Amino acid sequence: MRIELYLNSDKGTVKGEGAQNLPWSMRAGWTPAKDSSLNVKMAFVNFTDKENELRVWLERISTEHNAEYFLYDIARTRHALRAFFKGVRKMPTVIIGKHKLTDDITEEQVIEAIKVQS
């Protein structure tokens, strides 16, 4: 069984605040002459409290029911295409098998969808 969570991190990206230089090993294969010659910044993603709570209890439920848990961020192109072809239009969305849960998602709805799939 597979549990998929679709979120959008574009609204939660913090640019500039707490940005730091990436370590040498994370610079995607670039080899500058000096370490300071390439000033790469990193953006930190902050989801809302509701989205973080949803992520936490979906991870817990997936381990309890031996299900695979996948988190897709539609700010990424590949994930956005996957969401488009799955028919995801609202965020957050949880897909369990053929069940699609949107808007106010509760634990009871998720557990019920898992029971129906089993």
C-alpha positions as CSV (number, residue, x, y, z in Angstrom):
1,M,0.0,0.0,0.0
2,R,1.2,3.5,-0.8
3,I,0.4,6.8,1.0
4,E,1.2,9.9,-1.0
5,L,1.2,13.4,0.4
6,Y,1.3,16.4,-1.9
7,L,2.4,19.8,-0.5
8,N,3.5,23.1,-2.0
9,S,6.6,24.6,-0.4
10,D,6.7,27.7,-2.6
11,K,4.7,29.7,-0.1
12,G,6.9,28.6,2.8
13,T,10.4,29.2,1.3
14,V,12.5,31.6,3.3
15,K,15.1,33.2,1.1
16,G,17.9,35.3,2.7
17,E,17.0,34.6,6.3
18,G,19.6,32.1,7.6
19,A,21.0,31.5,4.2
20,Q,24.5,30.1,4.2
21,N,27.2,29.0,1.9
22,L,26.8,25.4,0.7
23,P,29.6,23.1,1.7
24,W,32.2,22.2,-0.9
25,S,30.7,18.7,-1.5
26,M,27.2,20.0,-2.2
27,R,28.1,22.3,-5.1
28,A,26.9,20.1,-7.9
29,G,30.3,19.2,-9.3
30,W,31.5,22.8,-9.8
31,T,35.2,23.2,-9.0
32,P,36.0,26.9,-8.4
33,A,39.7,27.9,-8.0
34,K,39.0,29.3,-4.6
35,D,36.4,28.4,-2.1
36,S,35.1,32.0,-1.8
37,S,34.9,32.4,-5.6
38,L,31.5,30.8,-5.7
39,N,28.9,32.2,-3.4
40,V,26.0,29.7,-3.5
41,K,23.1,30.3,-1.1
42,M,20.7,27.8,0.3
43,A,16.9,28.4,0.8
44,F,15.2,26.8,3.8
45,V,11.7,25.5,3.5
46,N,9.1,26.0,6.2
47,F,5.8,24.3,6.0
48,T,2.9,25.6,8.0
49,D,2.1,24.0,11.4
50,K,-0.9,22.2,10.0
51,E,1.2,20.7,7.2
52,N,3.9,19.7,9.6
53,E,1.3,18.0,11.8
54,L,-0.1,16.2,8.8
55,R,3.3,15.0,7.8
56,V,4.1,13.7,11.3
57,W,0.9,11.6,11.7
58,L,1.0,10.3,8.2
59,E,4.5,9.0,8.8
60,R,3.2,7.4,12.1
61,I,0.2,5.8,10.4
62,S,2.2,4.5,7.5
63,T,4.6,2.7,9.9
64,E,1.7,1.3,11.9
65,H,0.0,-0.1,8.8
66,N,3.2,-1.2,6.9
67,A,2.5,1.3,4.1
68,E,5.0,3.2,2.0
69,Y,4.9,6.9,2.6
70,F,5.9,9.4,-0.1
71,L,6.0,13.2,0.2
72,Y,5.8,15.2,-3.0
73,D,6.6,18.9,-3.2
74,I,4.9,20.4,-6.2
75,A,7.4,23.3,-6.2
76,R,9.6,20.8,-7.9
77,T,8.9,20.2,-11.6
78,R,8.9,16.4,-11.5
79,H,6.6,16.3,-8.5
80,A,4.3,18.9,-10.1
81,L,4.0,16.8,-13.2
82,R,3.1,13.8,-11.1
83,A,0.5,15.8,-9.2
84,F,-1.0,17.0,-12.5
85,F,-1.4,13.5,-13.9
86,K,-2.8,12.3,-10.7
87,G,-5.5,15.0,-10.8
88,V,-4.2,16.9,-7.7
89,R,-5.5,20.5,-7.7
90,K,-5.7,21.5,-4.1
91,M,-3.0,21.4,-1.4
92,P,-2.6,19.5,0.8
93,T,-3.8,16.3,-0.8
94,V,-3.4,12.7,0.4
95,I,-3.8,9.8,-2.0
96,I,-4.3,6.3,-0.7
97,G,-4.9,3.8,-3.5
98,K,-7.9,5.2,-5.4
99,H,-9.0,7.5,-2.5
100,K,-8.1,11.2,-2.7
101,L,-8.4,13.3,0.4
102,T,-8.2,17.1,0.3
103,D,-8.9,20.2,2.4
104,D,-9.5,19.3,6.1
105,I,-7.8,15.8,6.3
106,T,-8.3,14.0,9.6
107,E,-6.6,10.8,10.9
108,E,-10.0,9.0,10.9
109,Q,-10.4,9.6,7.1
110,V,-6.9,8.3,6.4
111,I,-7.4,5.2,8.6
112,E,-10.7,4.5,6.9
113,A,-9.2,4.8,3.5
114,I,-6.4,2.4,4.5
115,K,-9.0,-0.1,5.8
116,V,-11.0,0.0,2.6
117,Q,-7.8,-0.6,0.6
118,S,-6.8,-3.6,2.7
